[in-house]
Amino acid sequence: MKKEIGRFDKADFPLLNLYDIDVKIDTGAYTSSIHCKNLKEENGLLKCNFLDLDHPDYHEKKFVFDKYDKKIVRSSNGIAEVRYRIKSKIVLFNNTYDIFLTLSDREEMRFPVLLGRHFLKNKFIVDPGKSYLSHKQKQYN
């Protein structure tokens, strides 16, 4: 059965050691993305910095990925670009899911993570009049 999710929420990304990260549910986007900058590929490693002004502990946090690929992503204005993509885990409603995240430098965006249709499909029904439904059910250890 599909879970109801609102327009905004908070999620955990345990493999990235990121917790209570604001996410925007974006049914207009196919892919999910996480906002990074200073993307650099060298010696088979992908390096970048996570952006989140609301979380001083995480803002500018450095990541190094040894497993990644590239994906063509078409933006809302129709322009296609190649983005790096990683596979990770996300926790919503106290359940852990696999998720592919494209990495993009979108420093001016309000939400550091967008969850797109590919991830939402067959898991969630979006009610745009609600928000933070998962975060309200979060169980803290």
N, C-alpha and C positions, 0 to 999 in steps of 0.2 A: 504494500500500500504506500502511496506517495505521501510524503510529509508536506505540510503547508509551510512555506517560508515567505518572509516579508521582503520588502524592497531593499532593506539594509540589515546587516547583522554583524556579529563578531565571530571569528573563527580562530582555531588553533592550527598551526602547521608544525607538528611535532618534529618532523625530520629537519626542519629549518630552525628549530628552537625559537619560533615566533608564536606568541600567545595573545589572545584577545585583540586580534587584528581586525580593523574595520573592513568589511567587504560590502560591495554593492552588487546586488543581483541585477544582471543586465541581460534581459531576454533578447535585446537587439544585437548582442554580440554572440558570435558562435563560439569563440575560444575564450578561455579564462586567462587572465594575465595578472602578473605581479609587477609592481613598479620598481624598477632598478635603474641605476645609472652607472656610468663608467664601465660599461660592458667591454671586456677585453678577452680575446682568445689567444692564449700562448702556451706552447708546449703541450697541447692536448687538454688544457684546462680552461674553463670559462670562469672569469672573475668579474664580480660586480658588487655594487653596494645597494642594499635595500633602503627604500625611502619611506619614512613615516614620521612626520613632524610631531604627531600626537603621542608617540612613544619614544621618549628620549633615549631609552636603553637600546632601541632597535634602529633609530634613525642613523643612516650611514653604516649600518652593520655590514661587514664584509662577508661575502660568500665565495666559495670556490667549488665548482662542479666538475666532476670528471665524467659524468654521464649526462649527455645533452644531445639535442639535434637541432635542426633548423626547420622552420615551417613558414610558409607563405600566408600572411594574414592580410585581409582586406579591411581597411578602416571604414568608418561610417561615411567618409567622403569619397569612397570608391578607390582610393589609392592602395595598391598592393605593396607590401614590404616583407622582407625576410626577417624573421625574429628567431632568436634562440628560444628553445623550449626545454623544460625540465619535467620530470615526473616526480611527484611528491605525494604527501598525504595531507588531508584536511579533516578536521573534526568539527562536525555540526550535529546538533541534537544528541550529543554524547556518542555518536557513531563516527568511525574512521572510514574515510573513502580515499581511493586513489584519485589523483587529479593531475592533469597536464596543465602547466602554467607557462605561458609565453612571457619572456622578459622584455620589458619596454621602458624606455626613459620617458616618463610622463610626470615630471616633477610638479607640474601645476595642477594635477588632478586631486580631487578632494579625498578619494578613497584609494588606498594603496593596492587593493586587490579588486578585480572584477571577476564575477563568476558568470560565465556564459552558458548558452543553451546546451552545448555538448556535455558539460558537467551536470547540468540540472535535469536533463532528459531522463525520464523513467525513475527519478528519485524525488522530485519536488514539484509542487504546484505553487505558483507565485501569486500572492495576494499583495498588490502594490499599496493597499491601505494599511498594511501592518509592517512592523519592523522589530528587529532584535528578538524574534521568537526562539531561536536556538539559544542565544545568550541567556535568556531568562530561565532556560531549563538546565543550564550548565551545572555540572556537578564538580565541585572543587574537592581535591583530595587533601 
